């Protein structure tokens, strides 16, 4: 789909056409009568004499191209469906110190739990269309990283820059649910869900997971809980006297609490011990949470004006250079 974003500037083309018309008319009426020019048309013109006729046209062409650039020509690159309501989704992500555990593999390389989560959540975000997605992060404290938005590129950008320990070393699951519920109040929707991902046990915060879950039930907010990481001990890379070394530490994840939260809110509980299972979990959630609503067509336009602008400037400069060098006219 082609369009001009500012078509009003195209009226300048009519102004140029009128100026050229009156100029040619005036030129045709002003002539000198001579006895005869018979035979002069047989004289052959040189190549440069013919090229000199193009110089005025270059100036006219440059004006036309610059006017077209002002009108901002655009081409519709792709069409997507934007839902008018959709699902409100809050991603509640654990950034506690236990997310440093190196028990996930990505492209045959050992990575932290957070790096594995980032990869999968990125893919999940890009598969959603029209849903509002927000982000809450938690450790010892919980806070809003990003309010509900349909700007998936911004969500992806923020997600990529999350750091372990940014919210403290411990795990405040109750506060994470509470803040997530608060963000869901910002924009009303028929369907509200929280995807809570953690690898620990709630041991911090002002609001208990039980009380937060009761509020979620009252507000009919569905919570999907994901317990991430392997059971028992997990390897951590720590600094020592002789450099970095791997140390196995026990990670205490309260799977029973996560199951209760999911069950009471009509959500689902998942356990992810590796990257593949984590990918399957988010794929399942993606299929489960679909809402059919009215849609409107939206076109993403690609700007073409830079090409017309450059061509116009080049034509203008070429005309000036030629008229002041090889085709310089002395009055």
C-alpha positions as CSV (number, residue, x, y, z in Angstrom):
1,X,0.0,0.0,0.0
2,X,1.5,3.3,-1.1
3,X,0.6,6.7,0.4
4,X,1.8,10.2,1.0
5,X,1.9,11.1,4.8
6,X,1.7,14.8,4.0
7,X,-0.1,15.1,0.6
8,X,-0.8,18.8,1.1
9,X,2.8,19.6,-0.1
10,X,1.9,18.1,-3.5
11,X,0.0,21.3,-4.2
12,X,3.4,23.0,-4.7
13,X,3.7,20.9,-7.9
14,X,0.7,22.8,-9.3
15,X,2.4,26.1,-8.4
16,X,5.5,25.0,-10.4
17,X,3.4,23.9,-13.3
18,X,1.6,27.3,-13.4
19,X,4.9,29.2,-13.3
20,X,6.4,27.1,-16.1
21,X,3.2,27.6,-18.2
22,X,3.2,31.4,-17.9
23,X,7.0,31.5,-18.5
24,X,6.8,29.5,-21.7
25,X,3.8,31.6,-22.9
26,X,5.7,34.8,-22.3
27,X,8.8,33.4,-24.1
28,X,6.7,32.4,-27.2
29,X,5.2,35.9,-27.4
30,X,8.6,37.7,-27.2
31,X,10.5,37.1,-30.4
32,X,12.5,39.1,-32.9
33,X,11.5,39.2,-36.5
34,X,14.3,38.6,-39.0
35,X,14.2,38.4,-42.8
36,X,14.8,34.6,-42.9
37,X,16.4,31.8,-40.9
38,X,16.0,29.3,-43.7
39,X,18.8,26.8,-43.8
40,X,20.0,27.2,-40.2
41,X,18.1,24.1,-39.1
42,X,20.5,22.1,-41.3
43,X,23.4,23.0,-39.1
44,X,24.2,20.1,-36.7
45,X,24.4,20.8,-33.0
46,X,27.3,19.5,-30.9
47,X,26.8,17.0,-28.1
48,X,27.5,19.7,-25.4
49,X,25.0,22.0,-27.0
50,X,22.4,19.4,-26.7
51,X,23.4,18.6,-23.1
52,X,23.1,22.3,-22.2
53,X,19.4,22.1,-22.8
54,X,19.1,19.7,-19.9
55,X,20.5,22.1,-17.3
56,X,17.2,24.0,-16.7
57,X,15.4,20.6,-16.5
58,X,17.7,19.5,-13.7
59,X,16.6,22.4,-11.6
60,X,13.0,21.7,-12.2
61,X,13.5,18.0,-11.6
62,X,15.2,18.8,-8.3
63,X,12.3,20.9,-7.1
64,X,9.8,18.2,-8.0
65,X,11.8,15.6,-6.1
66,X,12.2,17.8,-3.0
67,X,8.4,18.5,-3.0
68,X,7.7,14.7,-3.2
69,X,10.1,14.2,-0.3
70,X,8.2,16.9,1.7
71,X,5.0,14.9,1.0
72,X,6.7,11.9,2.7
73,X,6.0,8.9,0.3
74,X,5.5,5.7,2.3
75,X,5.0,2.0,1.4
76,X,3.0,-0.4,3.6
77,X,5.5,-3.1,4.6
78,X,3.3,-5.6,6.4
79,X,-0.2,-5.9,7.9
80,X,-0.9,-7.2,11.4
81,X,-4.0,-7.5,13.5
82,X,-4.3,-5.3,16.6
83,X,-6.9,-6.5,19.1
84,X,-9.0,-3.8,20.7
85,X,-8.9,-5.5,24.1
86,X,-7.0,-8.8,24.3
87,X,-5.4,-10.3,27.4
88,X,-3.5,-8.3,30.1
89,X,-0.4,-10.3,31.0
90,X,2.1,-9.5,33.8
91,X,5.4,-11.3,33.7
92,X,6.6,-11.7,37.3
93,X,10.3,-12.7,37.1
94,X,12.6,-13.8,40.0
95,X,15.9,-11.9,40.0
96,X,17.2,-13.3,43.4
97,X,20.7,-14.7,43.8
98,X,19.6,-18.3,43.2
99,X,18.9,-17.4,39.6
100,X,22.7,-17.5,39.1
101,X,22.6,-21.3,39.2
102,X,24.3,-22.8,36.1
103,X,22.0,-25.7,35.4
104,X,20.6,-24.8,32.0
105,X,22.2,-25.3,28.6
106,X,21.7,-23.0,25.6
107,X,23.4,-23.8,22.3
108,X,25.5,-26.4,24.1
109,X,26.7,-23.8,26.5
110,X,26.0,-23.7,30.2
111,X,24.1,-20.5,31.2
112,X,22.4,-19.1,34.3
113,X,18.7,-19.7,34.9
114,X,18.0,-16.1,34.2
115,X,19.7,-16.2,30.8
116,X,17.6,-19.3,29.9
117,X,14.4,-17.6,31.0
118,X,15.2,-14.4,29.0
119,X,15.5,-16.5,25.8
120,X,12.2,-18.2,26.2
121,X,10.3,-15.2,27.4
122,X,11.6,-13.2,24.4
123,X,10.0,-15.8,22.1
124,X,6.8,-15.8,24.1
125,X,6.4,-12.0,23.9
126,X,6.9,-11.9,20.1
127,X,4.2,-14.6,19.6
128,X,1.6,-12.4,21.3
129,X,-0.5,-10.0,19.1
130,X,-2.6,-7.3,20.6
131,X,-2.1,-8.3,24.2
132,X,-0.9,-5.8,26.8
133,X,2.2,-7.1,28.6
134,X,3.8,-5.7,31.7
135,X,6.8,-6.8,33.8
136,X,7.3,-7.1,37.5
137,X,10.7,-8.2,38.9
138,X,11.3,-9.4,42.5
139,X,14.0,-10.5,44.9
140,X,14.0,-9.2,48.5
141,X,11.6,-6.5,47.1
142,X,9.2,-6.4,44.2
143,X,8.7,-3.5,41.8
144,X,7.3,-2.7,38.4
145,X,9.9,-2.9,35.7
146,X,7.4,-2.0,32.9
147,X,3.7,-1.2,33.0
148,X,1.2,-2.8,30.6
149,X,2.0,-2.0,27.0
150,X,1.7,-3.3,23.5
151,X,5.2,-2.0,22.6
152,X,6.8,-5.5,22.4
153,X,10.1,-4.1,21.2
154,X,10.4,-2.1,24.4
155,X,9.5,-5.1,26.5
156,X,12.1,-7.1,24.8
157,X,14.7,-4.4,25.3
158,X,14.0,-4.1,29.0
159,X,14.0,-7.9,29.4
160,X,17.4,-8.2,27.9
161,X,18.9,-5.8,30.4
162,X,17.6,-7.5,33.6
163,X,20.3,-8.2,36.1
164,X,20.4,-10.8,38.9
165,X,20.3,-9.2,42.3
166,X,18.8,-6.0,41.1
167,X,15.8,-6.4,43.5
168,X,17.8,-8.0,46.3
169,X,19.1,-11.5,47.1
170,X,16.0,-13.1,48.7
171,X,12.6,-14.0,47.3
172,X,9.3,-12.0,47.9
173,X,6.7,-14.0,46.1
174,X,3.7,-12.4,47.9
175,X,4.9,-8.8,47.1
176,X,5.5,-9.9,43.5
177,X,1.9,-11.0,43.2
178,X,0.6,-7.9,44.9
179,X,2.5,-5.5,42.6
180,X,1.3,-7.5,39.6
181,X,-2.3,-7.2,40.7
182,X,-1.8,-3.5,41.1
183,X,-0.5,-3.2,37.5
184,X,-3.5,-5.2,36.2
185,X,-5.8,-2.5,37.7
186,X,-4.2,0.2,35.4
187,X,-6.1,-1.0,32.3
188,X,-9.3,-3.0,32.4
189,X,-9.6,-6.2,30.5
190,X,-11.9,-9.2,30.4
191,X,-8.9,-11.5,30.9
192,X,-6.0,-10.9,33.3
193,X,-3.2,-13.3,34.0
194,X,0.1,-13.4,35.9
195,X,2.9,-15.7,34.9
196,X,5.0,-16.1,38.0
197,X,8.5,-17.6,37.5
198,X,10.7,-18.4,40.5
199,X,13.3,-20.8,41.7
200,X,13.1,-20.1,45.4
201,X,10.9,-20.1,48.5
202,X,9.2,-17.0,49.7
203,X,11.3,-15.6,52.5
204,X,10.9,-11.9,52.2
205,X,8.4,-9.1,51.6
206,X,5.4,-7.5,53.5
207,X,2.6,-9.5,51.8
208,X,2.4,-13.3,52.2
209,X,1.8,-15.5,49.2
210,X,-1.4,-16.8,50.8
211,X,-2.9,-13.3,51.3
212,X,-1.8,-12.2,47.8
213,X,-3.4,-15.3,46.3
214,X,-6.7,-14.5,48.1
215,X,-6.8,-11.1,46.5
216,X,-6.1,-12.6,43.1
217,X,-9.0,-15.0,43.5
218,X,-11.3,-12.1,44.5
219,X,-10.3,-10.2,41.4
220,X,-10.5,-13.3,39.2
221,X,-6.9,-13.1,38.1
222,X,-5.4,-16.3,36.9
223,X,-1.9,-17.1,37.9
224,X,0.4,-19.5,36.1
225,X,3.3,-20.5,38.3
226,X,6.6,-21.9,37.0
227,X,9.2,-23.5,39.3
228,X,12.5,-23.3,37.4
229,X,15.7,-25.2,37.9
230,X,16.9,-28.7,38.8
231,X,16.0,-30.3,42.1
232,X,18.5,-30.6,44.9
233,X,21.9,-28.9,44.5
234,X,22.9,-26.6,41.6
235,X,26.3,-25.4,40.4
236,X,27.2,-21.7,41.1
237,X,30.3,-19.9,39.8
238,X,31.9,-18.1,42.8
239,X,35.1,-16.0,43.2
240,X,37.8,-17.6,45.4
241,X,41.4,-16.9,46.4
242,X,42.6,-18.9,43.4
243,X,40.1,-17.4,40.9
244,X,36.6,-18.5,40.0
245,X,35.4,-22.0,40.8
246,X,32.2,-24.1,40.7
247,X,30.4,-24.7,44.0
248,X,27.3,-26.8,44.4
249,X,24.6,-25.3,46.6
250,X,21.1,-26.4,47.6
251,X,18.3,-24.3,46.1
252,X,15.1,-24.5,48.1
253,X,12.1,-24.0,45.8
254,X,8.6,-24.4,47.4
255,X,6.8,-26.3,44.7
256,X,3.8,-27.0,46.9
257,X,3.2,-23.3,47.5
258,X,3.4,-22.7,43.7
259,X,0.9,-25.5,43.1
260,X,-1.5,-24.0,45.6
261,X,-1.3,-20.5,44.1
262,X,-2.0,-21.9,40.6
263,X,-4.9,-24.1,41.8
264,X,-6.7,-21.5,43.8
265,X,-6.6,-19.0,41.0
266,X,-7.7,-21.5,38.3
267,X,-4.2,-21.3,36.7
268,X,-1.7,-24.0,36.1
269,X,1.6,-25.1,37.8
270,X,4.7,-26.1,35.7
271,X,8.1,-27.3,36.6
272,X,11.0,-26.5,34.3
273,X,14.2,-28.4,34.8
274,X,15.8,-27.5,31.5
275,X,15.5,-25.1,28.6
276,X,13.4,-27.4,26.4
277,X,10.7,-27.9,29.1
278,X,10.7,-24.2,29.8
279,X,10.0,-23.5,26.1
280,X,7.2,-26.1,26.1
281,X,5.6,-24.4,29.2
282,X,5.5,-20.9,27.6
283,X,4.2,-22.5,24.3
284,X,1.4,-24.1,26.3
285,X,0.5,-20.9,28.0
286,X,0.5,-19.1,24.6
287,X,-2.0,-21.6,23.3
288,X,-4.2,-21.5,26.4
289,X,-4.5,-17.8,26.7
290,X,-6.1,-16.7,23.4
291,X,-9.0,-14.2,23.2
292,X,-11.2,-13.6,20.2
293,X,-12.1,-10.0,19.8
294,X,-12.8,-7.4,17.1
295,X,-9.7,-6.4,15.2
296,X,-8.6,-3.4,13.1
297,X,-6.1,-3.4,10.3
298,X,-2.9,-1.5,10.9
299,X,-0.1,-1.0,8.4
300,X,3.5,-0.4,9.3
301,X,4.8,2.1,6.8
302,X,8.4,2.3,5.5
303,X,9.5,5.9,4.7
304,X,10.7,6.5,1.1
305,X,11.4,10.3,1.4
306,X,15.1,9.9,2.1
307,X,15.6,8.6,-1.4
308,X,13.7,11.4,-3.1
309,X,15.4,13.9,-0.9
310,X,18.9,12.7,-1.8
311,X,17.9,12.5,-5.5
312,X,16.6,16.1,-5.4
313,X,19.6,17.5,-3.7
314,X,21.9,15.6,-6.2
315,X,20.0,17.0,-9.2
316,X,20.1,20.5,-7.7
317,X,23.9,20.4,-7.0
318,X,24.6,18.9,-10.4
319,X,22.6,21.8,-12.1
320,X,24.5,24.4,-10.1
321,X,27.9,22.8,-10.8
322,X,27.3,22.4,-14.5
323,X,25.8,25.9,-15.0
324,X,28.8,27.4,-13.3
325,X,31.6,25.4,-15.0
326,X,31.3,23.8,-18.4
327,X,28.0,25.5,-19.3
328,X,28.7,28.9,-17.8
329,X,27.0,31.7,-19.7
330,X,28.4,35.2,-19.9
331,X,25.7,37.9,-20.3
